[in-house]
Amino acid sequence: MGIGFSLLAFLIVLTPVVFFHELGHFWAARRSGVIVEVFSVGFGPEILGFTDRHGTRWKFAAIPLGGYVRMAGDQDPSSTPSPDAETIKGSFQSVSLGAKAFIVAMGPIANFILGILIIAVIYVSFGKVQVPNVIGDVQPGSAAEQAGMMAGDTITGVNGKKVTYFSDLREVVFESPGKPIEVMLDRGGRSLMLTVIPEVVEDRCLSTNYGRLGVVSSGGELKTFGPGEALLLATSDSFRMAIAMLRGIGRIVSGNANKGEIGGPVKIAEISGRAASQGLISFAMFTAVISINLGLVNLLPVPALDGGHLMFFGIQKLLGRPMNQRVQELIMRVGMAFLITMIIVVTFYDILGNIGSDC
């Protein structure tokens, strides 16, 4: 799989995800009476664009990594307010605190909506594979066999959580290479609790580790759903994805992340290429996951992210007055510097991990 193919796949994933994120900000701003001067997908010089009847310049820029909405009163794409922003009619700074929070929050919310819609369309048009929680076979010498798991066992729980389908077990096992997990089984009407240590499997192409039990399900069914049911199921599955992502962030913060769990643009591009090579459904599902991931990450209370802005609004609500503007700007700059540094470091390690790789 060539670099060009992976890069193209990455851009095809990123463009609608970024567009939808900024569309959320744009829609909320318009609803709140804020004037949007520029809607840009990408940064840098404009490649193509047009101006709508409201005076908003819609454009695609030369560097297609991200995007922004520039509102009245903003000095630059990072939404730094001009000194007189509060007095400018239709500026972001001139609206109420609630309106500001609404505008900022709608970006990440739009990403969740996009992810849910993509998954729902997949469930309606293609379906979802539902694999029962019954073990069909246990591989010899596997972690499952060593723990005493047998064909015919019904897996009812893992680490205290209910298991209905094989996917419920798979996500916990995948995240736990070399770490003990508690598996609850039903064997002929008798309940058993086994401690299993998933085998550590290294994916050299993605420079990551994941867990494997060595069990095969007893079968599966590809089931399609009506629009309403698909939407509910997609919402539920998206929520579970978000929880899994939060667990991953927790492991990163605590220093217990699995090898390769942190990835930057290079790794995302690589996975984009893999997903694209596996077909339209795989690629669409990956796009949904990236959209949900972007929405979740942007809600983290980190300065320079949407969650950082929401954090400042919360502090303002508690104090009854806004924080000192200079202090806010300093914190934002530190946050931006931190994010840029993290991206550079992660990208460096992504590239380093690919040197000499035959993937």
ZAFI-814556 format. One record per residue (C-alpha): residue in one letter; residue number from 1; x, y, z. Coordinates in Angstrom, 1 decimal, always signed. Layout:
% ZAFI-814556
<resn=a, resi=NUM, east=X, north=Y, up=Z>
...
***
This chain:
% ZAFI-814556
<resn=m, resi=1, east=+0.0, north=+0.0, up=+0.0>
<resn=g, resi=2, east=+1.6, north=+3.2, up=-1.2>
<resn=i, resi=3, east=+2.2, north=+6.4, up=+0.7>
<resn=g, resi=4, east=+0.1, north=+8.3, up=-1.9>
<resn=f, resi=5, east=-2.8, north=+6.0, up=-1.5>
<resn=s, resi=6, east=-2.7, north=+6.3, up=+2.3>
<resn=l, resi=7, east=-2.4, north=+10.1, up=+2.1>
<resn=l, resi=8, east=-5.4, north=+10.4, up=-0.3>
<resn=a, resi=9, east=-7.5, north=+8.1, up=+2.0>
<resn=f, resi=10, east=-6.5, north=+10.3, up=+5.0>
<resn=l, resi=11, east=-7.6, north=+13.4, up=+3.2>
<resn=i, resi=12, east=-10.9, north=+11.8, up=+2.1>
<resn=v, resi=13, east=-11.6, north=+10.9, up=+5.8>
<resn=l, resi=14, east=-10.4, north=+14.2, up=+7.2>
<resn=t, resi=15, east=-12.3, north=+16.6, up=+4.9>
<resn=p, resi=16, east=-15.9, north=+15.7, up=+5.7>
<resn=v, resi=17, east=-15.0, north=+15.2, up=+9.4>
<resn=v, resi=18, east=-13.5, north=+18.7, up=+9.6>
<resn=f, resi=19, east=-16.3, north=+20.2, up=+7.4>
<resn=f, resi=20, east=-19.0, north=+18.8, up=+9.7>
<resn=h, resi=21, east=-17.2, north=+20.0, up=+12.8>
<resn=e, resi=22, east=-16.9, north=+23.6, up=+11.5>
<resn=l, resi=23, east=-20.5, north=+23.3, up=+10.2>
<resn=g, resi=24, east=-21.6, north=+22.8, up=+13.7>
<resn=h, resi=25, east=-19.9, north=+26.0, up=+14.9>
<resn=f, resi=26, east=-21.3, north=+27.8, up=+11.8>
<resn=w, resi=27, east=-24.9, north=+26.7, up=+12.3>
<resn=a, resi=28, east=-24.9, north=+27.6, up=+16.0>
<resn=a, resi=29, east=-23.3, north=+31.0, up=+15.3>
<resn=r, resi=30, east=-25.9, north=+31.8, up=+12.7>
<resn=r, resi=31, east=-28.7, north=+30.7, up=+15.1>
<resn=s, resi=32, east=-27.2, north=+32.9, up=+17.8>
<resn=g, resi=33, east=-27.0, north=+36.0, up=+15.6>
<resn=v, resi=34, east=-23.2, north=+35.9, up=+15.1>
<resn=i, resi=35, east=-21.8, north=+37.0, up=+11.8>
<resn=v, resi=36, east=-19.6, north=+34.3, up=+10.2>
<resn=e, resi=37, east=-17.0, north=+36.0, up=+7.9>
<resn=v, resi=38, east=-15.0, north=+32.9, up=+6.8>
<resn=f, resi=39, east=-15.7, north=+29.2, up=+6.6>
<resn=s, resi=40, east=-12.5, north=+27.4, up=+5.7>
<resn=v, resi=41, east=-11.6, north=+23.8, up=+5.2>
<resn=g, resi=42, east=-7.8, north=+23.8, up=+5.6>
<resn=f, resi=43, east=-5.4, north=+26.6, up=+6.3>
<resn=g, resi=44, east=-3.2, north=+28.9, up=+4.3>
<resn=p, resi=45, east=-3.9, north=+30.4, up=+0.8>
<resn=e, resi=46, east=-7.3, north=+29.9, up=-0.7>
<resn=i, resi=47, east=-7.5, north=+27.4, up=-3.6>
<resn=l, resi=48, east=-11.2, north=+27.8, up=-4.4>
<resn=g, resi=49, east=-14.2, north=+29.4, up=-2.8>
<resn=f, resi=50, east=-17.3, north=+31.5, up=-3.0>
<resn=t, resi=51, east=-19.2, north=+34.2, up=-1.0>
<resn=d, resi=52, east=-22.8, north=+33.4, up=+0.0>
<resn=r, resi=53, east=-25.6, north=+36.0, up=+0.2>
<resn=h, resi=54, east=-24.9, north=+36.5, up=+3.9>
<resn=g, resi=55, east=-21.3, north=+37.6, up=+3.2>
<resn=t, resi=56, east=-19.6, north=+34.4, up=+4.4>
<resn=r, resi=57, east=-16.6, north=+33.3, up=+2.4>
<resn=w, resi=58, east=-16.6, north=+29.6, up=+2.0>
<resn=k, resi=59, east=-13.2, north=+28.2, up=+0.9>
<resn=f, resi=60, east=-10.9, north=+25.3, up=+0.5>
<resn=a, resi=61, east=-7.3, north=+26.2, up=+1.6>
<resn=a, resi=62, east=-3.9, north=+24.9, up=+0.5>
<resn=i, resi=63, east=-3.1, north=+23.0, up=+3.7>
<resn=p, resi=64, east=-6.0, north=+20.5, up=+4.2>
<resn=l, resi=65, east=-5.2, north=+19.6, up=+7.8>
<resn=g, resi=66, east=-8.1, north=+21.1, up=+9.9>
<resn=g, resi=67, east=-10.2, north=+24.1, up=+9.3>
<resn=y, resi=68, east=-11.8, north=+27.1, up=+11.0>
<resn=v, resi=69, east=-14.8, north=+29.4, up=+11.2>
<resn=r, resi=70, east=-13.8, north=+33.1, up=+11.6>
<resn=m, resi=71, east=-16.5, north=+35.2, up=+13.1>
<resn=a, resi=72, east=-17.0, north=+39.0, up=+13.4>
<resn=g, resi=73, east=-14.5, north=+40.3, up=+15.9>
<resn=d, resi=74, east=-11.9, north=+37.6, up=+15.4>
<resn=q, resi=75, east=-8.4, north=+38.7, up=+14.6>
<resn=d, resi=76, east=-7.2, north=+35.4, up=+13.1>
<resn=p, resi=77, east=-8.3, north=+31.8, up=+12.4>
<resn=s, resi=78, east=-7.6, north=+30.8, up=+16.1>
<resn=s, resi=79, east=-10.5, north=+33.1, up=+17.1>
<resn=t, resi=80, east=-8.3, north=+35.6, up=+19.0>
<resn=p, resi=81, east=-10.7, north=+38.5, up=+19.7>
<resn=s, resi=82, east=-9.9, north=+42.0, up=+18.6>
<resn=p, resi=83, east=-9.6, north=+44.6, up=+21.4>
<resn=d, resi=84, east=-13.0, north=+46.1, up=+20.5>
<resn=a, resi=85, east=-14.7, north=+42.7, up=+19.8>
<resn=e, resi=86, east=-17.4, north=+43.2, up=+22.4>
<resn=t, resi=87, east=-18.6, north=+46.4, up=+20.7>
<resn=i, resi=88, east=-18.8, north=+44.9, up=+17.2>
<resn=k, resi=89, east=-22.3, north=+44.0, up=+16.2>
<resn=g, resi=90, east=-22.7, north=+40.3, up=+15.4>
<resn=s, resi=91, east=-19.3, north=+39.4, up=+17.0>
<resn=f, resi=92, east=-18.8, north=+36.2, up=+19.0>
<resn=q, resi=93, east=-17.8, north=+38.3, up=+22.0>
<resn=s, resi=94, east=-21.0, north=+40.4, up=+21.9>
<resn=v, resi=95, east=-23.4, north=+37.5, up=+22.6>
<resn=s, resi=96, east=-24.4, north=+35.9, up=+25.9>
<resn=l, resi=97, east=-22.3, north=+33.3, up=+27.7>
<resn=g, resi=98, east=-24.9, north=+30.6, up=+27.0>
<resn=a, resi=99, east=-24.8, north=+31.5, up=+23.2>
<resn=k, resi=100, east=-21.0, north=+31.3, up=+23.3>
<resn=a, resi=101, east=-21.1, north=+27.9, up=+24.9>
<resn=f, resi=102, east=-23.7, north=+26.7, up=+22.4>
<resn=i, resi=103, east=-21.5, north=+27.8, up=+19.5>
<resn=v, resi=104, east=-18.4, north=+26.2, up=+20.8>
<resn=a, resi=105, east=-20.1, north=+22.9, up=+21.8>
<resn=m, resi=106, east=-21.8, north=+22.4, up=+18.5>
<resn=g, resi=107, east=-18.5, north=+21.6, up=+16.7>
<resn=p, resi=108, east=-17.9, north=+18.4, up=+18.7>
<resn=i, resi=109, east=-21.6, north=+17.6, up=+18.8>
<resn=a, resi=110, east=-21.7, north=+17.8, up=+15.0>
<resn=n, resi=111, east=-18.9, north=+15.2, up=+14.9>
<resn=f, resi=112, east=-20.9, north=+12.9, up=+17.1>
<resn=i, resi=113, east=-24.0, north=+13.4, up=+14.9>
<resn=l, resi=114, east=-21.9, north=+12.6, up=+11.7>
<resn=g, resi=115, east=-20.5, north=+9.5, up=+13.2>
<resn=i, resi=116, east=-23.9, north=+8.2, up=+14.4>
<resn=l, resi=117, east=-25.4, north=+9.0, up=+10.9>
<resn=i, resi=118, east=-22.7, north=+7.1, up=+9.1>
<resn=i, resi=119, east=-23.0, north=+4.0, up=+11.3>
<resn=a, resi=120, east=-26.8, north=+4.1, up=+11.0>
<resn=v, resi=121, east=-26.7, north=+4.2, up=+7.2>
<resn=i, resi=122, east=-24.3, north=+1.2, up=+7.3>
<resn=y, resi=123, east=-26.7, north=-0.7, up=+9.5>
<resn=v, resi=124, east=-29.7, north=+0.1, up=+7.2>
<resn=s, resi=125, east=-28.0, north=-0.5, up=+3.9>
<resn=f, resi=126, east=-25.4, north=-3.2, up=+4.7>
<resn=g, resi=127, east=-26.3, north=-4.5, up=+8.2>
<resn=k, resi=128, east=-24.4, north=-5.3, up=+11.4>
<resn=v, resi=129, east=-22.8, north=-8.7, up=+12.1>
<resn=q, resi=130, east=-24.1, north=-10.0, up=+15.4>
<resn=v, resi=131, east=-22.1, north=-12.8, up=+16.8>
<resn=p, resi=132, east=-23.6, north=-14.7, up=+19.8>
<resn=n, resi=133, east=-21.6, north=-15.0, up=+23.0>
<resn=v, resi=134, east=-21.1, north=-18.8, up=+22.7>
<resn=i, resi=135, east=-17.6, north=-20.3, up=+22.1>
<resn=g, resi=136, east=-17.5, north=-22.5, up=+19.1>
<resn=d, resi=137, east=-13.9, north=-23.5, up=+19.4>
<resn=v, resi=138, east=-10.8, north=-23.0, up=+21.5>
<resn=q, resi=139, east=-7.4, north=-22.9, up=+19.9>
<resn=p, resi=140, east=-4.8, north=-25.3, up=+21.3>
<resn=g, resi=141, east=-2.2, north=-23.7, up=+23.5>
<resn=s, resi=142, east=-4.1, north=-20.4, up=+23.6>
<resn=a, resi=143, east=-4.7, north=-18.2, up=+26.6>
<resn=a, resi=144, east=-8.3, north=-19.3, up=+26.7>
<resn=e, resi=145, east=-7.3, north=-23.0, up=+26.8>
<resn=q, resi=146, east=-4.8, north=-22.4, up=+29.5>
<resn=a, resi=147, east=-7.5, north=-20.7, up=+31.6>
<resn=g, resi=148, east=-9.9, north=-23.6, up=+31.2>
<resn=m, resi=149, east=-12.4, north=-22.2, up=+28.6>
<resn=m, resi=150, east=-14.1, north=-24.8, up=+26.5>
<resn=a, resi=151, east=-16.2, north=-25.0, up=+23.3>
<resn=g, resi=152, east=-19.9, north=-24.6, up=+24.1>
<resn=d, resi=153, east=-19.3, north=-22.2, up=+27.0>
<resn=t, resi=154, east=-21.5, north=-19.1, up=+27.0>
<resn=i, resi=155, east=-19.6, north=-15.9, up=+28.0>
<resn=t, resi=156, east=-22.0, north=-13.9, up=+30.2>
<resn=g, resi=157, east=-19.6, north=-11.3, up=+31.6>
<resn=v, resi=158, east=-16.1, north=-9.8, up=+31.5>
<resn=n, resi=159, east=-14.6, north=-7.7, up=+34.3>
<resn=g, resi=160, east=-18.0, north=-7.3, up=+35.9>
<resn=k, resi=161, east=-19.7, north=-6.1, up=+32.7>
<resn=k, resi=162, east=-22.5, north=-8.0, up=+30.9>
<resn=v, resi=163, east=-21.7, north=-9.8, up=+27.6>
<resn=t, resi=164, east=-24.4, north=-10.2, up=+25.1>
<resn=y, resi=165, east=-22.4, north=-10.5, up=+21.9>
<resn=f, resi=166, east=-18.8, north=-11.6, up=+21.1>
<resn=s, resi=167, east=-18.0, north=-7.9, up=+20.4>
<resn=d, resi=168, east=-18.6, north=-7.1, up=+24.1>
<resn=l, resi=169, east=-15.8, north=-9.5, up=+25.0>
<resn=r, resi=170, east=-13.5, north=-8.5, up=+22.1>
<resn=e, resi=171, east=-13.2, north=-4.8, up=+23.0>
<resn=v, resi=172, east=-12.0, north=-5.7, up=+26.5>
<resn=v, resi=173, east=-9.6, north=-8.4, up=+25.4>
<resn=f, resi=174, east=-8.2, north=-6.1, up=+22.6>
<resn=e, resi=175, east=-7.4, north=-3.4, up=+25.2>
<resn=s, resi=176, east=-5.8, north=-5.8, up=+27.7>
<resn=p, resi=177, east=-2.7, north=-7.5, up=+26.2>
<resn=g, resi=178, east=-0.9, north=-9.4, up=+28.9>
<resn=k, resi=179, east=-3.3, north=-8.1, up=+31.6>
<resn=p, resi=180, east=-5.5, north=-10.4, up=+33.6>
<resn=i, resi=181, east=-9.3, north=-10.2, up=+33.0>
<resn=e, resi=182, east=-12.2, north=-11.9, up=+34.8>
<resn=v, resi=183, east=-14.5, north=-13.9, up=+32.5>
<resn=m, resi=184, east=-17.8, north=-15.2, up=+33.7>
<resn=l, resi=185, east=-19.1, north=-18.3, up=+31.9>
<resn=d, resi=186, east=-22.2, north=-20.4, up=+31.8>
<resn=r, resi=187, east=-21.3, north=-24.1, up=+31.3>
<resn=g, resi=188, east=-24.3, north=-26.3, up=+31.1>
<resn=g, resi=189, east=-26.3, north=-24.2, up=+33.6>
<resn=r, resi=190, east=-23.3, north=-23.8, up=+35.9>
<resn=s, resi=191, east=-21.7, north=-20.5, up=+36.5>
<resn=l, resi=192, east=-17.9, north=-20.2, up=+36.4>
<resn=m, resi=193, east=-15.5, north=-17.4, up=+36.9>
<resn=l, resi=194, east=-12.1, north=-17.7, up=+35.2>
<resn=t, resi=195, east=-9.1, north=-15.4, up=+35.2>
<resn=v, resi=196, east=-7.6, north=-15.1, up=+31.7>
<resn=i, resi=197, east=-4.4, north=-13.3, up=+30.6>
<resn=p, resi=198, east=-4.8, north=-12.4, up=+26.9>
<resn=e, resi=199, east=-1.9, north=-13.2, up=+24.7>
<resn=v, resi=200, east=+0.1, north=-10.1, up=+23.6>
<resn=v, resi=201, east=+0.0, north=-9.8, up=+19.8>
<resn=e, resi=202, east=+2.2, north=-7.2, up=+18.1>
<resn=d, resi=203, east=+1.0, north=-5.6, up=+14.9>
<resn=r, resi=204, east=+4.3, north=-4.5, up=+13.3>
<resn=c, resi=205, east=+2.6, north=-2.5, up=+10.5>
<resn=l, resi=206, east=+0.7, north=-0.3, up=+13.0>
<resn=s, resi=207, east=+3.4, north=-0.5, up=+15.8>
<resn=t, resi=208, east=+0.9, north=-1.5, up=+18.3>
<resn=n, resi=209, east=+0.0, north=-4.4, up=+20.7>
<resn=y, resi=210, east=-3.4, north=-5.9, up=+21.3>
<resn=g, resi=211, east=-4.8, north=-8.8, up=+23.3>
<resn=r, resi=212, east=-6.0, north=-12.2, up=+22.0>
<resn=l, resi=213, east=-7.8, north=-15.1, up=+23.8>
<resn=g, resi=214, east=-7.8, north=-17.7, up=+21.1>
<resn=v, resi=215, east=-11.5, north=-18.5, up=+21.0>
<resn=v, resi=216, east=-13.8, north=-18.7, up=+17.9>
<resn=s, resi=217, east=-17.5, north=-17.9, up=+18.1>
<resn=s, resi=218, east=-20.2, north=-20.5, up=+17.2>
<resn=g, resi=219, east=-21.4, north=-18.4, up=+14.2>
<resn=g, resi=220, east=-22.8, north=-15.1, up=+13.4>
<resn=e, resi=221, east=-25.6, north=-13.3, up=+11.6>
<resn=l, resi=222, east=-25.6, north=-10.2, up=+9.3>
<resn=k, resi=223, east=-28.8, north=-8.3, up=+10.2>
<resn=t, resi=224, east=-30.1, north=-5.1, up=+8.7>
<resn=f, resi=225, east=-32.3, north=-2.7, up=+10.6>
<resn=g, resi=226, east=-35.0, north=-0.1, up=+9.9>
<resn=p, resi=227, east=-34.0, north=+3.6, up=+10.1>
<resn=g, resi=228, east=-35.3, north=+4.2, up=+13.6>
<resn=e, resi=229, east=-33.8, north=+1.0, up=+15.1>
<resn=a, resi=230, east=-30.5, north=+1.6, up=+13.2>
<resn=l, resi=231, east=-30.3, north=+5.1, up=+14.6>
<resn=l, resi=232, east=-30.8, north=+3.9, up=+18.2>
<resn=l, resi=233, east=-28.3, north=+1.1, up=+17.7>
<resn=a, resi=234, east=-25.8, north=+3.5, up=+16.1>
<resn=t, resi=235, east=-26.2, north=+5.9, up=+19.0>
<resn=s, resi=236, east=-25.6, north=+3.1, up=+21.5>
<resn=d, resi=237, east=-22.5, north=+1.8, up=+19.6>
<resn=s, resi=238, east=-21.1, north=+5.4, up=+19.3>
<resn=f, resi=239, east=-21.5, north=+5.9, up=+23.0>
<resn=r, resi=240, east=-19.6, north=+2.6, up=+23.7>
<resn=m, resi=241, east=-16.9, north=+3.8, up=+21.3>
<resn=a, resi=242, east=-16.6, north=+7.1, up=+23.2>
<resn=i, resi=243, east=-16.3, north=+5.2, up=+26.5>
<resn=a, resi=244, east=-13.6, north=+3.0, up=+25.0>
<resn=m, resi=245, east=-11.7, north=+6.1, up=+23.8>
<resn=l, resi=246, east=-12.0, north=+7.6, up=+27.3>
<resn=r, resi=247, east=-10.5, north=+4.4, up=+28.7>
<resn=g, resi=248, east=-7.7, north=+4.8, up=+26.3>
<resn=i, resi=249, east=-7.1, north=+8.4, up=+27.3>
<resn=g, resi=250, east=-7.1, north=+7.3, up=+30.9>
<resn=r, resi=251, east=-4.4, north=+4.7, up=+30.2>
<resn=i, resi=252, east=-2.3, north=+7.4, up=+28.4>
<resn=v, resi=253, east=-2.6, north=+9.8, up=+31.3>
<resn=s, resi=254, east=-1.8, north=+7.1, up=+33.9>
<resn=g, resi=255, east=+1.2, north=+5.9, up=+31.8>
<resn=n, resi=256, east=-0.4, north=+2.4, up=+31.3>
<resn=a, resi=257, east=-1.1, north=+2.8, up=+27.5>
<resn=n, resi=258, east=-0.5, north=-0.2, up=+25.3>
<resn=k, resi=259, east=+2.4, north=+0.0, up=+22.8>
<resn=g, resi=260, east=+1.3, north=+2.1, up=+19.8>
<resn=e, resi=261, east=-1.9, north=+3.3, up=+21.4>
<resn=i, resi=262, east=-0.8, north=+6.9, up=+20.8>
<resn=g, resi=263, east=-0.8, north=+7.9, up=+17.2>
<resn=g, resi=264, east=-0.5, north=+11.0, up=+15.1>
<resn=p, resi=265, east=-1.4, north=+12.0, up=+11.5>
<resn=v, resi=266, east=+1.1, north=+9.5, up=+10.1>
<resn=k, resi=267, east=-0.6, north=+6.6, up=+11.9>
<resn=i, resi=268, east=-4.1, north=+7.8, up=+11.1>
<resn=a, resi=269, east=-3.1, north=+8.1, up=+7.4>
<resn=e, resi=270, east=-1.7, north=+4.6, up=+7.5>
<resn=i, resi=271, east=-4.9, north=+3.2, up=+9.0>
<resn=s, resi=272, east=-7.0, north=+5.2, up=+6.6>
<resn=g, resi=273, east=-5.2, north=+3.5, up=+3.7>
<resn=r, resi=274, east=-5.8, north=+0.1, up=+5.3>
<resn=a, resi=275, east=-9.5, north=+0.8, up=+5.8>
<resn=a, resi=276, east=-9.9, north=+2.1, up=+2.2>
<resn=s, resi=277, east=-8.2, north=-1.1, up=+0.8>
<resn=q, resi=278, east=-10.7, north=-3.2, up=+2.7>
<resn=g, resi=279, east=-13.7, north=-1.7, up=+1.0>
<resn=l, resi=280, east=-16.3, north=+1.1, up=+1.3>
<resn=i, resi=281, east=-18.0, north=-0.2, up=+4.5>
<resn=s, resi=282, east=-14.7, north=-0.5, up=+6.4>
<resn=f, resi=283, east=-13.7, north=+2.9, up=+5.1>
<resn=a, resi=284, east=-17.0, north=+4.5, up=+6.1>
<resn=m, resi=285, east=-16.9, north=+2.9, up=+9.5>
<resn=f, resi=286, east=-13.4, north=+4.2, up=+10.1>
<resn=t, resi=287, east=-14.6, north=+7.7, up=+9.1>
<resn=a, resi=288, east=-17.3, north=+7.5, up=+11.7>
<resn=v, resi=289, east=-14.8, north=+6.4, up=+14.4>
<resn=i, resi=290, east=-12.5, north=+9.3, up=+13.5>
<resn=s, resi=291, east=-15.4, north=+11.8, up=+13.7>
<resn=i, resi=292, east=-16.5, north=+10.5, up=+17.1>
<resn=n, resi=293, east=-12.9, north=+10.5, up=+18.2>
<resn=l, resi=294, east=-12.4, north=+14.1, up=+17.1>
<resn=g, resi=295, east=-15.6, north=+15.2, up=+18.8>
<resn=l, resi=296, east=-14.6, north=+13.5, up=+22.1>
<resn=v, resi=297, east=-11.0, north=+14.9, up=+22.0>
<resn=n, resi=298, east=-12.3, north=+18.4, up=+21.3>
<resn=l, resi=299, east=-14.4, north=+18.3, up=+24.4>
<resn=l, resi=300, east=-11.4, north=+17.6, up=+26.7>
<resn=p, resi=301, east=-10.8, north=+20.6, up=+29.0>
<resn=v, resi=302, east=-7.5, north=+21.4, up=+27.3>
<resn=p, resi=303, east=-6.7, north=+25.1, up=+26.4>
<resn=a, resi=304, east=-7.0, north=+25.8, up=+22.6>
<resn=l, resi=305, east=-9.5, north=+23.0, up=+22.2>
<resn=d, resi=306, east=-13.3, north=+23.5, up=+22.3>
<resn=g, resi=307, east=-13.4, north=+21.9, up=+25.7>
<resn=g, resi=308, east=-10.8, north=+24.5, up=+26.9>
<resn=h, resi=309, east=-13.1, north=+27.3, up=+25.8>
<resn=l, resi=310, east=-16.1, north=+25.6, up=+27.6>
<resn=m, resi=311, east=-13.9, north=+25.3, up=+30.7>
<resn=f, resi=312, east=-13.3, north=+29.1, up=+30.7>
<resn=f, resi=313, east=-17.0, north=+29.7, up=+30.2>
<resn=g, resi=314, east=-17.7, north=+27.5, up=+33.2>
<resn=i, resi=315, east=-15.2, north=+29.4, up=+35.3>
<resn=q, resi=316, east=-16.8, north=+32.7, up=+34.2>
<resn=k, resi=317, east=-20.2, north=+31.4, up=+35.3>
<resn=l, resi=318, east=-18.9, north=+30.4, up=+38.7>
<resn=l, resi=319, east=-16.9, north=+33.7, up=+39.3>
<resn=g, resi=320, east=-19.7, north=+35.9, up=+37.8>
<resn=r, resi=321, east=-17.1, north=+37.6, up=+35.6>
<resn=p, resi=322, east=-14.7, north=+36.6, up=+32.9>
<resn=m, resi=323, east=-11.1, north=+35.7, up=+33.6>
<resn=n, resi=324, east=-8.5, north=+38.3, up=+32.9>
<resn=q, resi=325, east=-8.1, north=+38.5, up=+29.1>
<resn=r, resi=326, east=-4.3, north=+38.4, up=+29.3>
<resn=v, resi=327, east=-4.4, north=+35.3, up=+31.5>
<resn=q, resi=328, east=-6.7, north=+33.6, up=+29.1>
<resn=e, resi=329, east=-4.5, north=+34.4, up=+26.2>
<resn=l, resi=330, east=-1.5, north=+33.1, up=+28.0>
<resn=i, resi=331, east=-3.2, north=+29.9, up=+28.9>
<resn=m, resi=332, east=-4.4, north=+29.5, up=+25.4>
<resn=r, resi=333, east=-1.0, north=+30.0, up=+23.9>
<resn=v, resi=334, east=+0.5, north=+27.5, up=+26.4>
<resn=g, resi=335, east=-2.2, north=+25.0, up=+25.4>
<resn=m, resi=336, east=-1.6, north=+25.6, up=+21.7>
<resn=a, resi=337, east=+2.1, north=+25.1, up=+22.2>
<resn=f, resi=338, east=+1.5, north=+21.9, up=+24.1>
<resn=l, resi=339, east=-0.8, north=+20.5, up=+21.4>
<resn=i, resi=340, east=+1.7, north=+21.4, up=+18.6>
<resn=t, resi=341, east=+4.6, north=+19.9, up=+20.5>
<resn=m, resi=342, east=+2.6, north=+16.7, up=+21.1>
<resn=i, resi=343, east=+1.7, north=+16.4, up=+17.4>
<resn=i, resi=344, east=+5.3, north=+16.9, up=+16.4>
<resn=v, resi=345, east=+6.6, north=+14.3, up=+18.9>
<resn=v, resi=346, east=+3.9, north=+11.7, up=+18.0>
<resn=t, resi=347, east=+4.5, north=+12.3, up=+14.3>
<resn=f, resi=348, east=+8.3, north=+11.8, up=+14.8>
<resn=y, resi=349, east=+7.7, north=+8.5, up=+16.6>
<resn=d, resi=350, east=+5.2, north=+7.4, up=+13.9>
<resn=i, resi=351, east=+7.8, north=+8.0, up=+11.2>
<resn=l, resi=352, east=+10.5, north=+6.4, up=+13.2>
<resn=g, resi=353, east=+8.4, north=+3.3, up=+13.7>
<resn=n, resi=354, east=+7.9, north=+3.1, up=+9.9>
<resn=i, resi=355, east=+11.5, north=+3.2, up=+9.0>
<resn=g, resi=356, east=+12.6, north=-0.2, up=+7.7>
<resn=s, resi=357, east=+9.0, north=-1.4, up=+7.8>
<resn=d, resi=358, east=+7.9, north=-3.6, up=+4.9>
<resn=c, resi=359, east=+4.2, north=-2.9, up=+5.4>
***
